[in-house]
Amino acid sequence: MDNQKHRAYWRANTALIRNLLIVWALVSLVFSILLVQPLNTIPFFGVPLGFWMAQQGSILIFVVLIFIYAVQMDKLDHKYDIRRK
């Protein structure tokens, strides 16, 4: 792989990681900690939404982000013709 293609691959990889970490931080810090009181006024499956986000929602979002990362990295590997050994 030439140097320019290698840099483009890693730039795309780090951008993907950055964006997923931003989503993770918003969900785990903002929605589960900072906004828990306003979210608790919204019922969600019989429990307050803030409580649900802190206990289960942020974990489920994190698992979804792992799958998104795996799928997007597979697409990047195919785009830049990265072969596994």
Buried (B, 14 or more C-beta within 10 A) or exposed (E): EEEEEEEBBEEBBEEBEEBBEEBBEBBBEEBBEEBBEEBBEEEBEEEBBBBBBBEEBBBEBBEEBEEBBEEBBEEBBEEBEBEEE
